[in-house]
Amino acid sequence: MLNDPIDLSTVRRVLVIKLRHHGDVLLASPVLSVLKNHLPHAEIDALVYHDTREMLSLHPALSELHTIDRQWKKLGLRGQLAAESGLLGRLKARRYDLVITLTEHNRGAWYARLLKPRWAVAPDWPGSSRFYRKSFTHRYSLVPGNTRHTIEVHLDALRRLGIYPERGERALSLVPGRDAEVSVASKLAEHGVEAGRYIVVHPTSRWFFKCWPIDKMAALVDALSARGEQVVLSAAPTEAELAMVRDINARLTRPVVNLAGQLTLKELAALIAGARLFAGVDSVPMHIASAVQTPAVALFGPSGDIEWGPWQVPHRIVKLDEFTCRPCGNAGCGGGWQSECLQRIEVAPVLAAIDSLLAETARV
């Protein structure tokens, strides 16, 4: 393993690999920005799963965005090999000088070997194979525990190479795009919702052990509506999340605008970007709020707010510190998909957090 920084002046093309879920990919976006700032002469590409591509598409630092479709496995062996071969050919044609993989994943090791860059960097994780370790010229240590934000951990890949980002360079980046902005503006106008005057409440997560009880979320929405706030509900278009929103709606005493399941990821970003405030749980939309600089109130239970909380945006985190077991990272208490540290959070402190944040941002 090399122990010295790389010669940045000789780097012409970089490939950043992040093969994880939507939120993880979005939290890798500062890596692209920092690279472009420090290597303005270089082209920065990224490789992600196809379904997460909108987290990075239109990123101002990005030259090309390559994707792996998880549906390739349904093509049969021959079809999958053809798709993988096509991707490898496109990547080889780019002749990368530097490959950065931000995930402890053997696929990143294979690409580091097959693309033959001059330098390759990856996280150094306990229990990794010799094949993995020998695939990279540089590896960076993962600090155990919930002590640093995931974004800082990603940026350690660059620090390992001698690139030290300034605070102002570390912002998340997500560009909704003009089409998404126009579409959302039209949807809001249909409901008589004024841009910049509404609150987005996103009650769901793909991981339901991160969700607040339905009755409490409904009470929160009712309380906001009762004092004249325009509330817009959002959720992913999965049946489980839509069912949760239907249940919340059924408990409301006042109707609110419901755009759950009606928005693309870019449209969701445009919706959140135009809001006064975002309220929800630890989820992709919470990270989107940080990326589009919308103040956020986030409820945290079993997941770590230090690792995953709102980033460089005015925010409030609502959590119960008396639960000394959190953040446990488990799928609910005992793996039962119900998290007591979330269930016990009452409506009043969430409303207080919203009021405090609205007052703070009104003064800015």
N, C-alpha and C positions, 0 to 999 in steps of 0.2 A: 504493500500500500504506500502511495506517495504521501509525504508529510508536508509538502510545500504547496503554496497557492498556485493556481494555473496562470498562464500568460494570457490575460484577457484580450490583448490586442490581436491575437492570432485566431480568436474564436469567430467564425463566420456564421455558423448555424447551430442552434441549440434545440434539442427536443426535450420537453418536460412531460413526464408520464405520470398521470394520476388516475388509477383504475379503482374507483370507489363510487359511493353514492353521490347524489346531487350536492348535498351540503359540503361534503369533503372536497369535491371538485371546486366549488365556489371559494372555499377557504384557501385554495391553492392559487387563486388569481393574483395575489400580491407578488408571488414569485415571478410571474411574467412581467409585471410592471417594474420590479427591481432590476431584473435582467436587462430590460430595454434601456433603463436609465443608465446602467453601468456599462452596457455594451451597445451603444446607439448604432454602431456599424453592423451589428449582427441581426440575423433573422431568427425570430423566436417562434417555434412551433409547439403544439401540444398534442398529446394522444390521450383520449378519454373513452369511456364507453359511450356508444351512440346515443343512448337515452339521456345522458347527462350533458350533451354537447352545448345546449343553450345556456349553460352556466358560464361558458367561456366564449361563445360565438360573439363577434363584434367587439371583442376586447381590443382596445387600441394598440396594445403591444404585440398582438398576434399576427404572424404572417400566414401560417396554414394550420388548420385544425383537422387532425386525423382521428378516426373513430373505429372502435371495435364493436360490432353489433352482437349482443348476447344471443340474438336469434339465429346467428350462423349455425349454432349447434343443431338446429332443426332442419338444416339443409342436407343432412346426411354427411358421411365421411368425405366423399368426393367434393361436395359443394362447400363444406366448411374449409377443406384444405385449399380450394381455389380462392375463397374469400381471404383467408389468412395469407396466402401467397401473394395475392394482389396488393394487400396492405404492405407486406414486407417489401415488395418491389417499389412501391411509392415512397416508403421511408428510406430505402437504400439510395434512391435517386436524389434525395436531399443531401446526402454526404455530410452527416452531422459531425461536428468537431467535439461536441459535448452532449451527453445524454444525462438527464437528471430524473431519477425515479423517486417519487415521494411516498411510495407504498412498499411495505415488506411483502413483495410479490415476486415469485419466480419468473413471471412473464417479463418483468422489467430486467431481470438478469439475462434472460434469453435475448432480449432486444439489445442489451449492452454488448453481448457477444457477437450477434449477427450483424449489427450495424457498424461495428468496429470503429467507434469514435476514439479520438485521442484521449479523451477523459470521460469518465462515467462516475456518477456519485449516487449513493443510495443510503437509506437508514441502516444502521448496524443493529440488528435485533437479536436478542438472546435465542439460541437454538437454531440459528440459520445454518444452512448446509455449507460445506466447503465450496460447492459449485456456486452458490450465491455469493459468498464472500470474495471469491476469486474473479467474479465477473466485473468488479468495479475497481477503478484506480483510487477512489476516495470513498470512505464511508463515514457517516456522522453518528454520534452516539444519541440514543433516545434516553431522555431523562425520565426515570420512573416517577410515578405519582401524578397527582392532579395539580401541578404547580405552575404550569405555563399554558398560554393559549395555543391552540393547534396551529394558528398562523405562524407563531414564533418557531414552533417545531419545524414547520415546512421551510422557513427561512434559514434554519440551521444548515440545510443543504448548500445554500449559497455562502454562508459564513465559512463552511468547511473549505470552500474554494477560494477564500480571500475576498469575498464580496460582503461588505457590511452595510446593510440598509439603514437609512435614516428613518426616523419615525414617520415623517411625511410621505415616505415611499410605500408604507406598509398597508395602505388602504385597500379594502376590497373593491373590486370592479365588476359591475354587471350592467351592460348596456341594453335596455329594453328594445330600442329601435323605433323608428318613426311609425311603422305599421302597427305595432303593439300599442303605442301611445294613442294613435287615432282611434283604434278599435275600442280601447278602454274608455276614452273620452265619450264615444258614442253610446256605449253601454250605460255609463253614469248619467248622461243626459236623458236617456230614456226613463230613468228612475228619478229624475229631478235632483240629482246629487251634484253639488257644486265642488269643483276641483279645489283641493287644499282645505276643505272644510269637514272632511269625514274621517272617521276612525275605522281602520281595518281590524277586524277580529278574526283570527285564524285559529279555531279551537282544536284542530286536529294535527296529528303526526302519523306518519306511516307506522311508527312504533307506539301502540296504544298505551303502553305502560308509562309514556311520557305525558299522557293527556289528563287534564283536570276533569272532575266529575261533571256530567252533563247538566245537572240541576244547578250547580254553582256557575257554570259558564252562562247558562240562560239567565240567571239572576244578575250577573254582571252586565250582560247586554241590555236587559230590561232597565237596570239602574242608569246606564248611559243614555238610553232612549228617553227615559222619564225626564231627564234634565235638558233635553233638546239636542243631544248629540246625534249626528247622522252616522249610523253604524252600517258598515258593509261587511257581510260574512263571506269568507272564502274557504275553500278546501280543495283537495285534489279530486279528480274525477273517478276515484275508486268507490265501489259500492259501500265499503265499510265506512269511509269518511263521509260520504253523502248521507248514509243512514244516521250518523252521529249529528250532522247538521239538521237533518229533518227532525230528529228528536229534540234538538235545542229549539228549533222554530216552533214546534208544537207546544212548548212550555212558555213561549213569550206572550206577554199581555199586549205588546205593541209590535206591529210588523216592522221589519227592517229589510234593507236591500240584501238579497241573497244571490251572490255570484258563484257559489260553490259549484265546482265541476264545469264551469263555463269558460275558463280562462286557460290559455297556454301559459307556459312558464314565463315567457317574455311579457305576456299581458298581465300576469300576476305581479311581475316586477314593476310594470307601468302603474298598476293600481296602487301598490304600496308606495311607490315614489311620489304619488300625488296626495298621499294621506297626511293628516296632521300627526297621526300617531299610529303605531302598530301594537296590537296586544295579542299575545298567543303563548305557546309553549315552545320548548326547545325543538326546533324544526327548521327545514329549509327556508320557509318564508321569514323566519326570524333573522337568518343570515342575509336574506335578500334585503331586509330593512336596513341592515348595516351597510350593505353595498350601495344602496340608493340614498343613504343618509336620512332615513326617516326615524325619528325617535321611537324607541321600542320599550315596551314592558313585557318581560318574559318570565314565565313561571318555570321553576326548575325543581325537579325531584331527584330521581336516581342518577341522572346524568350530571356531569361536572360543569358548573357555570364558569369556573376559571378556564377550563379547556375550550368550552363551546359557547360562551356567552356572547352577547352583542359586542361588536368591535368598532372602536373609534367613532361612536355615535352616542348622543345623549340617551341614557337608558336607565331603567330600574329593573333589578332582578328581585323577584319575590320567591323566597325559599324559607324553609323551616330549619334553622340551625340546631334546634333541640334534637333533631334526628342525627345523632353523631355517626350513624352508619352511612349517611350520604356524603358524597356521591358513591354509590356502590356499583353503578354500571349494570346492575342486573335487570332482567325483564320483569320488573315487579318484585314485590317481597316474596322471597323463596321461589322466584321464577313463575309466580302466579299471575303476572300481567296486570296486577293492581299495586300501585305504589302508595303506601300509607303517607309518605312524606309529601305527596301531592294531594292525596285525598283530604288531608287535614288542613290545608290552606283554606282560609275563609275568604269571603267576597270582600269584606271591608278593607283588608290590607292591599288587595289588588286595586280597588278603587282609589285608595289613598296614594298608591304608587302612580296611577294614571294622573290624578290631580296634581301631584307634585311635579311630574314630568311636563305636563301641559303648562303649568305655571312657570317652570324653568325655561322652557323653549319660547314662551310668549315674551320673555324679557330679552331674548337674544336678538 
